């Protein structure tokens, strides 16, 4: 995942999380279905469980692979996080990975427990209460993770807005500074223009006096 941008890694992590949520729901429903099996004899019970073992193994392997990929994506996100908000989102993905890992362990232990009892002890069909509780826990966990993910999104948007406003503030400060510099320059320019005007006036006066003197001298010389 080296060289990928924050947004690309975040999109990948969100996709992995959504896929894992779906697979964990499927695994939870399978666990509930196994716990409410209607077999009347231990042999029938074992046969029912054996019929689902391939599906259980397949789902478990897919979830474990997805969790490994989510862990890698979370670590990559933490490595490229440039702001505190991004670091917090990366940490949230790591926490989600740990929560899903615990959920997987709990569900697989429940299914393993059912297989062991079906093979070792005669048992009557259960009422399904344990499966209902597992399913409820999974739904609550996924709902909590979804709420936290939404909160992370809102925090990320707020941080982006704050950064944009701070950037605008910096630009306005720079413009104000330039305006102040121009205001400081204008008095000097005005003084320079005034000095040039004064010099031009003096030159005009001198030129006028010279011309007048020449005229007077000419008249005086002519009528002398």
Secondary structure as the mmCIF struct_conf table of DSSP 4:
data_model
#
loop_
_struct_conf.conf_type_id
_struct_conf.id
_struct_conf.beg_label_comp_id
_struct_conf.beg_label_asym_id
_struct_conf.beg_label_seq_id
_struct_conf.end_label_comp_id
_struct_conf.end_label_asym_id
_struct_conf.end_label_seq_id
TURN_TY1_P TURN_TY1_P1 UNK A 2 UNK A 3
HELX_RH_AL_P HELX_RH_AL_P1 UNK A 6 UNK A 35
TURN_TY1_P TURN_TY1_P2 UNK A 36 UNK A 36
BEND BEND1 UNK A 40 UNK A 41
HELX_RH_AL_P HELX_RH_AL_P2 UNK A 42 UNK A 80
BEND BEND2 UNK A 83 UNK A 83
HELX_RH_AL_P HELX_RH_AL_P3 UNK A 84 UNK A 120
BEND BEND3 UNK A 121 UNK A 121
HELX_LH_PP_P HELX_LH_PP_P1 UNK A 124 UNK A 126
BEND BEND4 UNK A 128 UNK A 128
HELX_RH_AL_P HELX_RH_AL_P4 UNK A 129 UNK A 223
#
